[in-house]
Amino acid sequence: MAKIHNTDKQLAREAALTAGRQLRGRRADWNVITANYAHDVKLQADREAEAVIINLLRRQSSYPILAEESGEVAAAPGPDQLRWIVDPLDGTVNYAGGIPLSAVSIGLWRGAAPLYGVIYDFWREELFEGGPDAGAALNGRPIRVSAVADPARAMFATGSPGTHADDPGSLPRFIRNISSYRKIRMLGTAALSLAYVACGRLDVYAEQVMLWDAAAGAALVAGAGGIATVQPCAGVPYTCRVRAAACAALLTPVTASDPGSE
């Protein structure tokens, strides 16, 4: 793995903290719905926070940026080029409803490989950061994935199973297989679900999400000693299937739910 420059780490940290503190402090002004979808909303907060992050990144870095609201801010990178991947507000519906489960997520990738990630839970002042060659930390203190290796003892996190709509048989199979886990949680934020796997609060996470939802978290889980995979899905750009766990054995039940597994 390539070493990450300290200046890049500091920049990602600064951008996440700056945007997150504004998201918390200006919620009364920024909590304005700009678009409604069947299972999601867009807020003024998404665009405001993204503008803060992009301005900071572009001022101090020449890397291309992929951001949720703006898309490719510069030319798409080559296969080995560094790129920032930004979700300015992961957990928008939670934020809109006053549920304190949302975060800023900034990942640094080289091609298809996550190198470093910063996730800032601005409600709890928890700053997660790390990567495969950099370890992982929460507010500067080292973190590790849990020691759980048996699905029957594991806490599993996922999201709304709306992606199963095209395959009527997949939802019952998914429910049957994840019942192998001790408990199931839906936080409404992929970034914090991955951060919680990295620090051992959760043991397994699996969901189909957008790349920016998981870009920082995948790096973080790997840095904390866990397993994280981000597999692109056909059909919708930037959609991916994410799997993360403290160890490979914990992924067996959810992997059995994947298309073509039966």
FENVENWO-V714470 format. One line per field, one symbol per residue. psi: psi as a letter, one per 20 degrees, with the letter a starting at -180 (. if undefined). A space follows every 50 residues. Layout:
# FENVENWO-V714470
psi->???
This chain:
# FENVENWO-V714470
psi->qqqpqhhgghgggggggggghhgghkhhhimppiqprgkrrprhhghghh ggggggghhjqjqqppqghibohaqpqrhjqqppopohnplghgghjjom nrrppoqoqocjpphqqpponihjloopqrrhjjaqqolipqqqrrjpip hijqppqaapkhijhinhihghgggghiihqgqpqohjohghgghhghjj hrhqppqoaqghhigghggggghjjappqooqqqgopjqqpppqrhrhhi igghhiiqpji.
